């Protein structure tokens, strides 16, 4: 019995040491991508030629560099996708659906954090995902987003600036950012609310437009957290981006809001880029050493 057990252990040990992970190459990766496109019915056979190139460089190094790449069926009227190469592994970013876009953004943020990318690189990658999803993958024939054809007038909410700030103050009291509501009434000017629009002013005489806003209570004694609020017609959705997964969750909320309000994707990208800029403080200009595919 002891001899049989010993033989089993030796065989298992030898098998474990003999296993090697197959190196990821350009050709092996392109085969995997072709299989994905075949499942998506973007190509008719696994042998069909596909485009595969880096976002910033068309030339692909024989030894794949870590980064994000684009691939499609080499047609000018079909959907495009992205793939993350991370050492000897890869992850396809399926941005054919809104949920797929959300999942892809989460994966990209996780990868960007691992690579310690600077702010502008993260903004660039996420913006490309959003742009391709709305402009190309939703409309592969025209590659135009009809929501961008004419400017849609923003919907007014039921909140005036005064009533909105009171709701936000009540939230900040619960978060222990403000001592109590009486303290807010005494120093209400310290509660700053800013819009993500090009024009940052808020008209006090009209109801607040539905949209995304940031807010914080300024205090000289210690730094205050910045929060964000999506103002809908008659309800608010508050979120923060500093906690683990907070930025990804916040972007998801913005995407859902933009979808329901039929935003042009360019406006959605503008909001998301601002959120990323608030989350990450290191600029590429501070340490311009990244070499991207």
Secondary structure, DSSP 8 states (H G I E B T S, - for coil): -HHHHHHHHHHHHHHHHH-------HHHHHHHHHHHHHHTTSSSSTTS--EEEESS-S---SS--SEEEEEE-S-TTS-EEEEEEETTEEEEE--SSHHHHHHHHHHHHHHHHHHT--HHHHHHHHHHHHHIIIIIIS-TTT---GGGTS-----B-S--HHHHHHHHHHHHHHTTSSS-HHHHHHTGGGEEEEESSSS----TTS--BSEEEEEEE--SSS----EEEEE-SS-EEEE-SSSTTHHHHHHHHHHHHHHHTT--HHHHHHHHHHHHHHH----TTTS------
